[in-house]
Amino acid sequence: MNVQQWQSMSERERVEWARFQEWQHAQSRLAQSRIAQSRVTQSPVPQQRVPWAAAAAPVPTPRHVQLGSRTARRLLMAASSGIVLVLAMIVIAAIADLGAPSTRTVSGVMTVVSGSGSLYSGSSYGACTLSGGYDDITAGTTVTVRDSSGTIAGVGALGSGTGSSYGCAFSFTVDDVPVSDFYTVEVGHRGEVTFTDAAVRDGDLRLSLG
């Protein structure tokens, strides 16, 4: 309401307008009071439960163990025993690794069977040499050992030939060959023969021609 409207009103209209204003203010205060009271007494809105929450197992409360008690001593003894056992296993494994040889000695015999070539012996079943197609098999012929990757792991040579009723045999030894799952042995250029690590450990590898 502006000033002109107020001046144009009669005294009675002004009194009625003042009462209306008081009633309006009273209604406004009452509404504000109800809103404040409803906020205080309003119950919390229930939260929607997660489907898996009902099936979740309660988290157990850690049990307090008093230091110095019998239970604490048992736990300490069990933990100590476990630590000692683990340390013992580590020490045993380390000792086993230290005791295991890192190299092998590859030894054996290369035999050229009788009738494969001309055998010459100074005496019956004595020293022998070969001729014909086997004259490359002689004392000093290279013996090459390769590991499982095909890398040359050691080199040796044939010894002197010794005759027998079976043929002419040449022994060989190759030292300090690194340990491998298997080995190939080649005499001269006669082709490779494969042996397992177990066979090499047992020694006396047998190769033959003829």
Secondary structure, 3 states (H helix, E strand, C coil): CCHHHHHHCCHHHHHHHHHHHHHHHHHHHHHHHHHHHHHHHCCCCCCCCCCCCCCCCCCCCCCCCCCCCHHHHHHHHHHHHHHHHHHHHHHHHHHHHHHCCCEEEEEEEEEEECCCCCEEECCCCCEEEECHHHCCCCCCCEEEEECCCCCEEEEEEEEEEEECCCEEEEEEEEEEEECCCEEEEEECCCCEEEEEHHHHHHCCEEEEEC
